[in-house]
Amino acid sequence: MALAFSLKTQQALNDGLASKLAAVEITNNILTQNPNQTLLPSGSLMIGNSLGQGQASPLNLDGLDAKRTLRATYNFAVNGGAIGSIPLSQVSLPAKAIITKVLVDVITAPTSGGSATVGLQILTADDLLAATAIASLTVGLHDGVPANTAATSIKNGSSALPINVEIATAALTAGEFVVFVEYMISQ
């Protein structure tokens, strides 16, 4: 991934001013100063997310805050397709997250030897995506249950949780999709 910097930022980096900042972090092509971090050695930059998986930003204060997106991938070749719950353990939703929207991008339509259904869960069965017949999970975008309203939003509790793929009725034999979960952190 190429990182984009403004001319002023590039000049500051070239002049070695980054070492005078409390800490410099590049995330999603945005260079920010984080006063809660310790000093970095001269000429060093912290690239990526300095937080552990499922942790909220320590800068979660009143004022402007960015909506965040969790991305998780289901791939039959990696995750299998047995009936039951399959955690997408590569990512977790942080504690105290309020899920506002879910989109599912089907890359390869799921197949089955029977009439399988697929749902997505974070707290309770099918709270992210209602159990859906695989015939309806065609290649393309599909809306999940949370749809940018208070009535459909979900608030996570005090621990980080993975997204679970819920397979029912029959096992899957193929399929790949990417789940996008938009959320904000509350208290």
Phi and psi in degrees as GROMACS dihedral restraints (atoms count N, CA, C in turn):
[ dihedral_restraints ]
;  ai    aj    ak    al  type     phi  dphi    fc
    3     4     5     6     1   -81.3    20    10
    4     5     6     7     1   140.6    20    10
    6     7     8     9     1  -101.0    20    10
    7     8     9    10     1   131.9    20    10
    9    10    11    12     1  -101.1    20    10
   10    11    12    13     1   130.4    20    10
   12    13    14    15     1  -127.6    20    10
   13    14    15    16     1   149.2    20    10
   15    16    17    18     1   -71.9    20    10
   16    17    18    19     1   161.1    20    10
   18    19    20    21     1   -58.6    20    10
   19    20    21    22     1   -40.0    20    10
   21    22    23    24     1   -62.6    20    10
   22    23    24    25     1   -42.7    20    10
   24    25    26    27     1   -65.6    20    10
   25    26    27    28     1   -43.3    20    10
   27    28    29    30     1   -59.5    20    10
   28    29    30    31     1   -41.4    20    10
   30    31    32    33     1   -65.8    20    10
   31    32    33    34     1   -41.4    20    10
   33    34    35    36     1   -62.2    20    10
   34    35    36    37     1   -41.5    20    10
   36    37    38    39     1   -65.1    20    10
   37    38    39    40     1   -43.3    20    10
   39    40    41    42     1   -62.8    20    10
   40    41    42    43     1   -34.1    20    10
   42    43    44    45     1   -82.8    20    10
   43    44    45    46     1    -1.4    20    10
   45    46    47    48     1    78.5    20    10
   46    47    48    49     1    14.8    20    10
   48    49    50    51     1   -71.5    20    10
   49    50    51    52     1   -19.5    20    10
   51    52    53    54     1   -59.1    20    10
   52    53    54    55     1   -32.3    20    10
   54    55    56    57     1   -70.2    20    10
   55    56    57    58     1   -14.8    20    10
   57    58    59    60     1   -89.7    20    10
   58    59    60    61     1   -10.0    20    10
   60    61    62    63     1   -81.9    20    10
   61    62    63    64     1   155.0    20    10
   63    64    65    66     1   -57.4    20    10
   64    65    66    67     1   -45.4    20    10
   66    67    68    69     1  -166.4    20    10
   67    68    69    70     1   147.2    20    10
   69    70    71    72     1  -119.4    20    10
   70    71    72    73     1   131.8    20    10
   72    73    74    75     1  -130.6    20    10
   73    74    75    76     1   135.9    20    10
   75    76    77    78     1  -112.1    20    10
   76    77    78    79     1   115.4    20    10
   78    79    80    81     1  -137.5    20    10
   79    80    81    82     1   129.6    20    10
   81    82    83    84     1    52.5    20    10
   82    83    84    85     1    43.8    20    10
   84    85    86    87     1    65.9    20    10
   85    86    87    88     1    17.6    20    10
   87    88    89    90     1  -117.5    20    10
   88    89    90    91     1   127.1    20    10
   90    91    92    93     1   -94.6    20    10
   91    92    93    94     1   124.4    20    10
   93    94    95    96     1  -132.9    20    10
   94    95    96    97     1   155.7    20    10
   96    97    98    99     1   -99.0    20    10
   97    98    99   100     1   131.8    20    10
   99   100   101   102     1  -116.1    20    10
  100   101   102   103     1   104.4    20    10
  102   103   104   105     1   -69.6    20    10
  103   104   105   106     1   -12.2    20    10
  105   106   107   108     1   -84.9    20    10
  106   107   108   109     1    -3.0    20    10
  108   109   110   111     1   -96.8    20    10
  109   110   111   112     1   158.0    20    10
  111   112   113   114     1   -78.7    20    10
  112   113   114   115     1   164.0    20    10
  114   115   116   117     1   -63.3    20    10
  115   116   117   118     1   141.5    20    10
  117   118   119   120     1   -95.9    20    10
  118   119   120   121     1   152.8    20    10
  120   121   122   123     1   -60.9    20    10
  121   122   123   124     1   154.5    20    10
  123   124   125   126     1   -52.8    20    10
  124   125   126   127     1   130.8    20    10
  126   127   128   129     1    81.6    20    10
  127   128   129   130     1     3.0    20    10
  129   130   131   132     1   -94.1    20    10
  130   131   132   133     1   151.0    20    10
  132   133   134   135     1  -132.8    20    10
  133   134   135   136     1   143.4    20    10
  135   136   137   138     1   -95.9    20    10
  136   137   138   139     1   118.4    20    10
  138   139   140   141     1  -110.1    20    10
  139   140   141   142     1   130.7    20    10
  141   142   143   144     1   100.4    20    10
  142   143   144   145     1  -164.4    20    10
  144   145   146   147     1   -90.8    20    10
  145   146   147   148     1   120.0    20    10
  147   148   149   150     1   -82.6    20    10
  148   149   150   151     1    -5.9    20    10
  150   151   152   153     1   -89.2    20    10
  151   152   153   154     1   152.3    20    10
  153   154   155   156     1   -74.1    20    10
  154   155   156   157     1   164.7    20    10
  156   157   158   159     1   -57.6    20    10
  157   158   159   160     1   133.0    20    10
  159   160   161   162     1    77.3    20    10
  160   161   162   163     1     9.9    20    10
  162   163   164   165     1   -99.3    20    10
  163   164   165   166     1   144.0    20    10
  165   166   167   168     1   -87.0    20    10
  166   167   168   169     1   156.5    20    10
  168   169   170   171     1   -65.3    20    10
  169   170   171   172     1   137.1    20    10
  171   172   173   174     1   -70.3    20    10
  172   173   174   175     1   -10.1    20    10
  174   175   176   177     1   -94.7    20    10
  175   176   177   178     1    31.1    20    10
  177   178   179   180     1   -84.1    20    10
  178   179   180   181     1    75.4    20    10
  180   181   182   183     1  -111.6    20    10
  181   182   183   184     1   166.2    20    10
  183   184   185   186     1   -61.9    20    10
  184   185   186   187     1   148.9    20    10
  186   187   188   189     1   123.2    20    10
  187   188   189   190     1  -158.8    20    10
  189   190   191   192     1   -72.7    20    10
  190   191   192   193     1   135.7    20    10
  192   193   194   195     1  -140.5    20    10
  193   194   195   196     1   144.0    20    10
  195   196   197   198     1   -86.0    20    10
  196   197   198   199     1   142.6    20    10
  198   199   200   201     1   -73.4    20    10
  199   200   201   202     1   140.9    20    10
  201   202   203   204     1  -111.3    20    10
  202   203   204   205     1   160.5    20    10
  204   205   206   207     1  -131.6    20    10
  205   206   207   208     1   126.5    20    10
  207   208   209   210     1   -96.6    20    10
  208   209   210   211     1   136.4    20    10
  210   211   212   213     1  -121.9    20    10
  211   212   213   214     1   127.7    20    10
  213   214   215   216     1  -135.2    20    10
  214   215   216   217     1   140.3    20    10
  216   217   218   219     1  -115.0    20    10
  217   218   219   220     1   132.4    20    10
  219   220   221   222     1  -104.4    20    10
  220   221   222   223     1   130.2    20    10
  222   223   224   225     1  -138.8    20    10
  223   224   225   226     1   120.8    20    10
  225   226   227   228     1   -53.9    20    10
  226   227   228   229     1   -40.2    20    10
  228   229   230   231     1   -63.6    20    10
  229   230   231   232     1   -26.7    20    10
  231   232   233   234     1   -98.1    20    10
  232   233   234   235     1   -45.1    20    10
  234   235   236   237     1   -96.5    20    10
  235   236   237   238     1   -13.8    20    10
  237   238   239   240     1    77.2    20    10
  238   239   240   241     1  -176.8    20    10
  240   241   242   243     1  -146.2    20    10
  241   242   243   244     1    26.1    20    10
  243   244   245   246     1   -65.8    20    10
  244   245   246   247     1   153.2    20    10
  246   247   248   249     1   -61.9    20    10
  247   248   249   250     1   134.4    20    10
  249   250   251   252     1   131.6    20    10
  250   251   252   253     1  -158.9    20    10
  252   253   254   255     1  -104.8    20    10
  253   254   255   256     1   126.6    20    10
  255   256   257   258     1  -117.1    20    10
  256   257   258   259     1   108.7    20    10
  258   259   260   261     1   -72.9    20    10
  259   260   261   262     1   134.1    20    10
  261   262   263   264     1   -88.5    20    10
  262   263   264   265     1    82.2    20    10
  264   265   266   267     1   -77.0    20    10
  265   266   267   268     1    -1.4    20    10
  267   268   269   270     1   -71.6    20    10
  268   269   270   271     1   -16.0    20    10
  270   271   272   273     1  -144.5    20    10
  271   272   273   274     1   156.8    20    10
  273   274   275   276     1  -134.4    20    10
  274   275   276   277     1   146.6    20    10
  276   277   278   279     1   -77.1    20    10
  277   278   279   280     1   128.5    20    10
  279   280   281   282     1   -63.9    20    10
  280   281   282   283     1   156.1    20    10
  282   283   284   285     1   -58.8    20    10
  283   284   285   286     1   147.6    20    10
  285   286   287   288     1    65.4    20    10
  286   287   288   289     1    19.0    20    10
  288   289   290   291     1   -79.2    20    10
  289   290   291   292     1   140.3    20    10
  291   292   293   294     1  -108.0    20    10
  292   293   294   295     1   112.2    20    10
  294   295   296   297     1   -80.3    20    10
  295   296   297   298     1   124.7    20    10
  297   298   299   300     1  -108.2    20    10
  298   299   300   301     1   -24.2    20    10
  300   301   302   303     1  -157.1    20    10
  301   302   303   304     1   146.7    20    10
  303   304   305   306     1  -133.0    20    10
  304   305   306   307     1   131.9    20    10
  306   307   308   309     1  -124.7    20    10
  307   308   309   310     1   141.8    20    10
  309   310   311   312     1  -119.1    20    10
  310   311   312   313     1   122.5    20    10
  312   313   314   315     1  -104.2    20    10
  313   314   315   316     1   104.4    20    10
  315   316   317   318     1   -80.4    20    10
  316   317   318   319     1   117.5    20    10
  318   319   320   321     1   -89.6    20    10
  319   320   321   322     1   -47.8    20    10
  321   322   323   324     1  -126.4    20    10
  322   323   324   325     1   120.7    20    10
  324   325   326   327     1   -59.0    20    10
  325   326   327   328     1   135.5    20    10
  327   328   329   330     1   -66.0    20    10
  328   329   330   331     1   146.1    20    10
  330   331   332   333     1  -128.9    20    10
  331   332   333   334     1   162.3    20    10
  333   334   335   336     1  -156.9    20    10
  334   335   336   337     1   158.0    20    10
  336   337   338   339     1   -80.7    20    10
  337   338   339   340     1    -3.3    20    10
  339   340   341   342     1  -138.9    20    10
  340   341   342   343     1  -150.9    20    10
  342   343   344   345     1  -105.4    20    10
  343   344   345   346     1    64.6    20    10
  345   346   347   348     1   -66.6    20    10
  346   347   348   349     1   152.0    20    10
  348   349   350   351     1  -122.6    20    10
  349   350   351   352     1   153.3    20    10
  351   352   353   354     1  -128.8    20    10
  352   353   354   355     1   132.0    20    10
  354   355   356   357     1  -133.7    20    10
  355   356   357   358     1   168.4    20    10
  357   358   359   360     1  -126.6    20    10
  358   359   360   361     1   138.5    20    10
  360   361   362   363     1  -134.4    20    10
  361   362   363   364     1   143.1    20    10
  363   364   365   366     1  -120.2    20    10
  364   365   366   367     1   -48.2    20    10
  366   367   368   369     1  -112.6    20    10
  367   368   369   370     1   -50.0    20    10
  369   370   371   372     1  -129.5    20    10
  370   371   372   373     1   161.4    20    10
  372   373   374   375     1   -50.0    20    10
  373   374   375   376     1   128.9    20    10
  375   376   377   378     1    58.5    20    10
  376   377   378   379     1    28.0    20    10
  378   379   380   381     1   -77.1    20    10
  379   380   381   382     1   -19.3    20    10
  381   382   383   384     1   -98.0    20    10
  382   383   384   385     1   -38.3    20    10
  384   385   386   387     1  -145.1    20    10
  385   386   387   388     1   120.7    20    10
  387   388   389   390     1   -61.5    20    10
  388   389   390   391     1   148.1    20    10
  390   391   392   393     1   -51.2    20    10
  391   392   393   394     1   122.7    20    10
  393   394   395   396     1  -125.5    20    10
  394   395   396   397     1   130.5    20    10
  396   397   398   399     1   -59.2    20    10
  397   398   399   400     1   138.3    20    10
  399   400   401   402     1   -63.4    20    10
  400   401   402   403     1   -23.2    20    10
  402   403   404   405     1   -62.3    20    10
  403   404   405   406     1   -25.4    20    10
  405   406   407   408     1   -88.1    20    10
  406   407   408   409     1   -14.4    20    10
  408   409   410   411     1   -90.9    20    10
  409   410   411   412     1    68.5    20    10
  411   412   413   414     1   -81.0    20    10
  412   413   414   415     1   164.3    20    10
  414   415   416   417     1   -58.0    20    10
  415   416   417   418     1   131.0    20    10
  417   418   419   420     1   131.6    20    10
  418   419   420   421     1  -168.0    20    10
  420   421   422   423     1   -91.7    20    10
  421   422   423   424     1   141.0    20    10
  423   424   425   426     1  -134.8    20    10
  424   425   426   427     1   138.4    20    10
  426   427   428   429     1   -78.4    20    10
  427   428   429   430     1   143.0    20    10
  429   430   431   432     1   -92.8    20    10
  430   431   432   433     1  -171.7    20    10
  432   433   434   435     1   -69.7    20    10
  433   434   435   436     1   -54.4    20    10
  435   436   437   438     1   -62.0    20    10
  436   437   438   439     1   127.3    20    10
  438   439   440   441     1  -136.1    20    10
  439   440   441   442     1    46.3    20    10
  441   442   443   444     1    61.7    20    10
  442   443   444   445     1    33.6    20    10
  444   445   446   447     1  -130.8    20    10
  445   446   447   448     1   155.5    20    10
  447   448   449   450     1   -62.0    20    10
  448   449   450   451     1   -37.0    20    10
  450   451   452   453     1   -65.6    20    10
  451   452   453   454     1   -30.0    20    10
  453   454   455   456     1  -103.6    20    10
  454   455   456   457     1    -6.7    20    10
  456   457   458   459     1   -73.2    20    10
  457   458   459   460     1   157.2    20    10
  459   460   461   462     1  -128.0    20    10
  460   461   462   463     1   133.0    20    10
  462   463   464   465     1  -107.3    20    10
  463   464   465   466     1   122.8    20    10
  465   466   467   468     1   -75.4    20    10
  466   467   468   469     1   156.2    20    10
  468   469   470   471     1   -84.4    20    10
  469   470   471   472     1  -141.7    20    10
  471   472   473   474     1   -94.3    20    10
  472   473   474   475     1     9.2    20    10
  474   475   476   477     1  -135.2    20    10
  475   476   477   478     1   152.9    20    10
  477   478   479   480     1   -69.5    20    10
  478   479   480   481     1   141.7    20    10
  480   481   482   483     1  -133.9    20    10
  481   482   483   484     1   143.2    20    10
  483   484   485   486     1   -81.8    20    10
  484   485   486   487     1   161.4    20    10
  486   487   488   489     1   -82.2    20    10
  487   488   489   490     1   137.6    20    10
  489   490   491   492     1  -113.8    20    10
  490   491   492   493     1   133.4    20    10
  492   493   494   495     1   -89.2    20    10
  493   494   495   496     1   125.1    20    10
  495   496   497   498     1  -105.2    20    10
  496   497   498   499     1   112.3    20    10
  498   499   500   501     1  -107.7    20    10
  499   500   501   502     1   129.1    20    10
  501   502   503   504     1  -135.4    20    10
  502   503   504   505     1   165.9    20    10
  504   505   506   507     1    74.0    20    10
  505   506   507   508     1   -49.2    20    10
  507   508   509   510     1  -153.7    20    10
  508   509   510   511     1   152.5    20    10
  510   511   512   513     1   -71.2    20    10
  511   512   513   514     1   152.5    20    10
  513   514   515   516     1   -83.4    20    10
  514   515   516   517     1   153.2    20    10
  516   517   518   519     1  -118.4    20    10
  517   518   519   520     1    -7.6    20    10
  519   520   521   522     1  -169.2    20    10
  520   521   522   523     1   169.8    20    10
  522   523   524   525     1   137.4    20    10
  523   524   525   526     1   149.3    20    10
  525   526   527   528     1  -152.2    20    10
  526   527   528   529     1   134.0    20    10
  528   529   530   531     1  -150.7    20    10
  529   530   531   532     1   155.9    20    10
  531   532   533   534     1  -113.6    20    10
  532   533   534   535     1   131.3    20    10
  534   535   536   537     1  -104.8    20    10
  535   536   537   538     1   128.5    20    10
  537   538   539   540     1  -113.6    20    10
  538   539   540   541     1   121.3    20    10
  540   541   542   543     1  -117.3    20    10
  541   542   543   544     1   113.1    20    10
  543   544   545   546     1   -88.0    20    10
  544   545   546   547     1   136.3    20    10
  546   547   548   549     1  -153.7    20    10
  547   548   549   550     1   165.6    20    10
  549   550   551   552     1  -130.0    20    10
  550   551   552   553     1   157.3    20    10
  552   553   554   555     1  -100.4    20    10
  553   554   555   556     1   131.8    20    10
  555   556   557   558     1  -111.6    20    10
  556   557   558   559     1  -158.3    20    10
